Amino acid sequence: AARFFKTRSLAKQAIDGGKIEVNGAGCKPAKAFHAGDVLKIGRGEERLEVEVLALADKRGQASAAQALYRESEASRLAREA
């Protein structure tokens, strides 16, 4: 329910290009996530590190999706710099 890429094809390209890590390892497009998983996401110059807090059954509003994950403090500071 939380999106970090505009389209599924962009997300798949990032996964295939090794720009996404789950718990320190690469992943495949059909990877199932669990609460507590840590994602490292590379989008161009931007690098995010987020922890999955919860999963949603269906897509909803962006504000609800943002409650499903927490960005690490180090990641947030690096992005702001």
C-alpha positions, 0 to 999 in steps of 0.5 A: 500500500505504500509506494516509493516509485510512481509505477510498478515498472519503475519499481521492477527496474529498481529491483532488477538493477539491484537498487532495493535491498530487504534485510541486507540482501537483494530481492525479487519483484514478488518478495513478500514483506513482513513487519520488521523488515528493513528496506534500503531503497535507491532512487537516483541520488536519493537513498532511503532506509525504512522499517516496515511497521505494518502491512495493509490489505488494500491501497488507501490514502497517502497519509495512511500509507505513511503510517505503515513504515518509518524512515531511519533517523540516519536516512532522513538526515542524509537525505536532508543534507 
